[in-house]
């Protein structure tokens, strides 16, 4: 039962990432692109966590943690640039 729910959540995550990819490509404003990039990053963090669960390897959680921190710093830098410039 738990694995069925995890596969369903995997499908929803892939759907969310693909919809945010459409917004990233189509977005008229750069703010839309930054937000969709952040949504794609959070979705990919969830995918990495699911892969770690399915493969039973804890090292992927460390990779997801570093990826999340780098993504957060990147979004902060882009938001600061859009707000006032570097």
Steps between C-alpha positions, in 0.01 A plus 500: 500500500779743586687435176184565299461839667865578436461419131192722486695782666780442247250558221370817662853631544581435135177673400584802715851521360372481143235769563756729656730435203223628274469811716878542491501497121179697451520743794475859385686642799834407643337467844281221358811324379672529837197362684460213255870420532458484877197271461698272270781486753269407785339234282836356407596492868194287560597276211849456644347407835273243333794355310689474829206311650453264206871417467553489878807727481526775757774688311239648265351691792834679544502583130147638529601713798793658318288547186229671704746737665659595168158552345393723787813712468451524124140618534606759758769634268264525204229664713748757628615569145143548380418725792790746493785355302829366623 
